[in-house]
Amino acid sequence: MADDWNDRIITEFRANEGRVGGFFKGAPLALVHHRGRRTGRESVTPMMYLADEQDPDGLVYVFASKAGAPTNPDWYHNLTVAGEATVERGTETYPVTVTEVTGAERDRIYGEQARRYPGFAEYEQKTAGFRTIPVLALRRTR
Protein backbone atom coordinates (compact mmCIF):
# COMPACT_ATOMS: atom_id res chain seq x y z
CA MET A 1 0.00 0.00 0.00
CA ALA A 2 2.81 2.45 0.85
CA ASP A 3 4.37 1.74 -2.55
CA ASP A 4 1.12 2.67 -4.34
CA TRP A 5 0.88 5.87 -2.31
CA ASN A 6 4.53 6.74 -3.03
CA ASP A 7 4.08 5.90 -6.73
CA ARG A 8 1.15 8.32 -7.00
CA ILE A 9 3.13 11.10 -5.31
CA ILE A 10 6.18 10.45 -7.51
CA THR A 11 4.05 10.57 -10.66
CA GLU A 12 2.33 13.80 -9.58
CA PHE A 13 5.68 15.36 -8.54
CA ARG A 14 7.24 14.66 -11.93
CA ALA A 15 4.17 15.78 -13.88
CA ASN A 16 4.02 19.12 -12.04
CA GLU A 17 7.67 20.21 -11.78
CA GLY A 18 8.01 19.12 -8.17
CA ARG A 19 4.65 20.28 -6.86
CA VAL A 20 1.99 17.99 -5.44
CA GLY A 21 -1.39 18.40 -3.76
CA GLY A 22 -3.11 16.55 -0.97
CA PHE A 23 -1.12 15.89 2.17
CA PHE A 24 2.02 17.56 0.74
CA LYS A 25 0.32 20.60 -0.84
CA GLY A 26 2.63 23.60 -0.43
CA ALA A 27 5.27 21.61 1.46
CA PRO A 28 8.87 21.33 0.26
CA LEU A 29 9.11 17.84 -1.20
CA ALA A 30 12.03 15.97 -2.73
CA LEU A 31 12.33 12.53 -4.25
CA VAL A 32 15.31 10.71 -2.77
CA HIS A 33 16.83 7.83 -4.74
CA HIS A 34 18.59 5.21 -2.63
CA ARG A 35 19.75 1.63 -2.99
CA GLY A 36 18.62 -1.11 -0.61
CA ARG A 37 21.48 -2.11 1.66
CA ARG A 38 20.44 -5.78 1.53
CA THR A 39 18.58 -6.06 -1.78
CA GLY A 40 20.64 -3.70 -3.90
CA ARG A 41 17.36 -2.56 -5.47
CA GLU A 42 16.95 1.14 -6.22
CA SER A 43 14.04 2.88 -4.55
CA VAL A 44 12.65 6.40 -4.73
CA THR A 45 11.06 7.87 -1.62
CA PRO A 46 9.17 11.19 -1.40
CA MET A 47 10.36 13.20 1.61
CA MET A 48 9.58 16.56 3.07
CA TYR A 49 12.74 18.56 3.55
CA LEU A 50 14.04 21.69 5.19
CA ALA A 51 16.48 23.75 3.11
CA ASP A 52 19.51 25.06 4.97
CA GLU A 53 19.19 28.81 5.50
CA GLN A 54 22.83 29.47 4.54
CA ASP A 55 22.91 27.14 1.51
CA PRO A 56 19.33 26.45 0.34
CA ASP A 57 20.41 25.14 -3.08
CA GLY A 58 23.17 22.90 -1.78
CA LEU A 59 22.02 21.47 1.53
CA VAL A 60 18.69 20.07 2.68
CA TYR A 61 17.66 18.12 5.74
CA VAL A 62 15.29 15.16 5.80
CA PHE A 63 13.64 13.56 8.81
CA ALA A 64 13.32 9.82 9.50
CA SER A 65 10.04 10.29 11.35
CA LYS A 66 8.08 7.35 9.90
CA ALA A 67 5.02 9.26 11.20
CA GLY A 68 6.09 8.58 14.78
CA ALA A 69 6.47 4.80 14.41
CA PRO A 70 8.70 2.99 16.93
CA THR A 71 11.37 2.15 14.32
CA ASN A 72 13.34 4.13 11.76
CA PRO A 73 12.24 3.81 8.13
CA ASP A 74 14.22 1.47 5.87
CA TRP A 75 15.35 4.40 3.74
CA TYR A 76 17.17 5.85 6.76
CA HIS A 77 19.33 2.74 7.03
CA ASN A 78 19.90 2.64 3.26
CA LEU A 79 21.07 6.25 3.18
CA THR A 80 23.32 6.07 6.24
CA VAL A 81 25.01 2.88 5.04
CA ALA A 82 25.55 4.21 1.50
CA GLY A 83 26.54 7.74 2.48
CA GLU A 84 25.29 9.01 -0.86
CA ALA A 85 22.10 9.32 -2.86
CA THR A 86 20.43 11.24 -5.66
CA VAL A 87 17.82 13.92 -5.07
CA GLU A 88 15.08 15.31 -7.31
CA ARG A 89 13.91 18.79 -6.34
CA GLY A 90 11.58 20.57 -8.71
CA THR A 91 12.91 19.78 -12.18
CA GLU A 92 16.49 19.25 -11.04
CA THR A 93 18.23 15.95 -10.20
CA TYR A 94 21.64 15.87 -8.52
CA PRO A 95 23.91 13.66 -6.36
CA VAL A 96 24.30 14.23 -2.62
CA THR A 97 26.38 12.99 0.25
CA VAL A 98 24.47 11.86 3.32
CA THR A 99 25.48 12.55 6.91
CA GLU A 100 23.52 12.27 10.13
CA VAL A 101 23.09 15.43 12.20
CA THR A 102 23.27 14.90 15.96
CA GLY A 103 23.17 16.74 19.26
CA ALA A 104 22.16 20.38 19.59
CA GLU A 105 22.35 20.94 15.82
CA ARG A 106 19.92 18.06 15.23
CA ASP A 107 17.59 19.46 17.87
CA ARG A 108 17.69 22.95 16.34
CA ILE A 109 16.94 21.68 12.81
CA TYR A 110 14.21 19.28 13.93
CA GLY A 111 12.67 22.02 16.08
CA GLU A 112 12.46 24.34 13.09
CA GLN A 113 10.79 21.65 10.98
CA ALA A 114 8.31 20.97 13.80
CA ARG A 115 7.59 24.70 14.10
CA ARG A 116 6.84 24.95 10.36
CA TYR A 117 4.97 21.63 10.13
CA PRO A 118 3.30 20.70 13.45
CA GLY A 119 2.91 17.06 12.36
CA PHE A 120 6.62 16.66 13.06
CA ALA A 121 6.06 17.78 16.66
CA GLU A 122 3.39 15.08 16.95
CA TYR A 123 5.78 12.46 15.55
CA GLU A 124 8.37 13.46 18.13
CA GLN A 125 5.80 13.13 20.94
CA LYS A 126 4.92 9.61 19.72
CA THR A 127 8.58 8.54 19.84
CA ALA A 128 9.48 10.25 23.13
CA GLY A 129 11.36 8.00 25.52
CA PHE A 130 12.37 5.30 23.05
CA ARG A 131 13.53 6.81 19.76
CA THR A 132 15.03 10.13 18.70
CA ILE A 133 13.94 10.88 15.15
CA PRO A 134 17.09 11.09 13.01
CA VAL A 135 17.89 14.12 10.87
CA LEU A 136 19.99 13.56 7.76
CA ALA A 137 21.88 16.26 5.87
CA LEU A 138 21.86 15.81 2.09
CA ARG A 139 24.66 17.94 0.63
CA ARG A 140 24.85 18.51 -3.10
CA THR A 141 28.09 17.26 -4.63
CA ARG A 142 27.84 19.05 -7.99
VENDA-V764551 format. One record per residue. N is the residue number from 1. SS is DSSP state (alpha for helix, beta for strand, coil for the rest). Layout:
n:N ss:SS
n:N ss:SS
This chain:
n:1 ss:coil
n:2 ss:alpha
n:3 ss:alpha
n:4 ss:alpha
n:5 ss:alpha
n:6 ss:alpha
n:7 ss:alpha
n:8 ss:alpha
n:9 ss:alpha
n:10 ss:alpha
n:11 ss:alpha
n:12 ss:alpha
n:13 ss:alpha
n:14 ss:alpha
n:15 ss:alpha
n:16 ss:coil
n:17 ss:coil
n:18 ss:coil
n:19 ss:coil
n:20 ss:coil
n:21 ss:coil
n:22 ss:alpha
n:23 ss:alpha
n:24 ss:alpha
n:25 ss:coil
n:26 ss:coil
n:27 ss:coil
n:28 ss:coil
n:29 ss:beta
n:30 ss:beta
n:31 ss:beta
n:32 ss:beta
n:33 ss:beta
n:34 ss:beta
n:35 ss:beta
n:36 ss:coil
n:37 ss:coil
n:38 ss:coil
n:39 ss:coil
n:40 ss:coil
n:41 ss:coil
n:42 ss:beta
n:43 ss:beta
n:44 ss:beta
n:45 ss:beta
n:46 ss:beta
n:47 ss:beta
n:48 ss:beta
n:49 ss:beta
n:50 ss:beta
n:51 ss:beta
n:52 ss:coil
n:53 ss:coil
n:54 ss:coil
n:55 ss:coil
n:56 ss:coil
n:57 ss:coil
n:58 ss:coil
n:59 ss:beta
n:60 ss:beta
n:61 ss:beta
n:62 ss:beta
n:63 ss:beta
n:64 ss:coil
n:65 ss:coil
n:66 ss:alpha
n:67 ss:alpha
n:68 ss:alpha
n:69 ss:coil
n:70 ss:coil
n:71 ss:coil
n:72 ss:coil
n:73 ss:coil
n:74 ss:alpha
n:75 ss:alpha
n:76 ss:alpha
n:77 ss:alpha
n:78 ss:alpha
n:79 ss:alpha
n:80 ss:alpha
n:81 ss:alpha
n:82 ss:alpha
n:83 ss:coil
n:84 ss:beta
n:85 ss:beta
n:86 ss:beta
n:87 ss:beta
n:88 ss:beta
n:89 ss:beta
n:90 ss:coil
n:91 ss:coil
n:92 ss:beta
n:93 ss:beta
n:94 ss:beta
n:95 ss:beta
n:96 ss:beta
n:97 ss:beta
n:98 ss:beta
n:99 ss:beta
n:100 ss:beta
n:101 ss:beta
n:102 ss:coil
n:103 ss:alpha
n:104 ss:alpha
n:105 ss:alpha
n:106 ss:alpha
n:107 ss:alpha
n:108 ss:alpha
n:109 ss:alpha
n:110 ss:alpha
n:111 ss:alpha
n:112 ss:alpha
n:113 ss:alpha
n:114 ss:alpha
n:115 ss:alpha
n:116 ss:alpha
n:117 ss:coil
n:118 ss:coil
n:119 ss:alpha
n:120 ss:alpha
n:121 ss:alpha
n:122 ss:alpha
n:123 ss:alpha
n:124 ss:alpha
n:125 ss:alpha
n:126 ss:alpha
n:127 ss:alpha
n:128 ss:coil
n:129 ss:coil
n:130 ss:coil
n:131 ss:coil
n:132 ss:coil
n:133 ss:coil
n:134 ss:coil
n:135 ss:beta
n:136 ss:beta
n:137 ss:beta
n:138 ss:beta
n:139 ss:beta
n:140 ss:beta
n:141 ss:coil
n:142 ss:coil
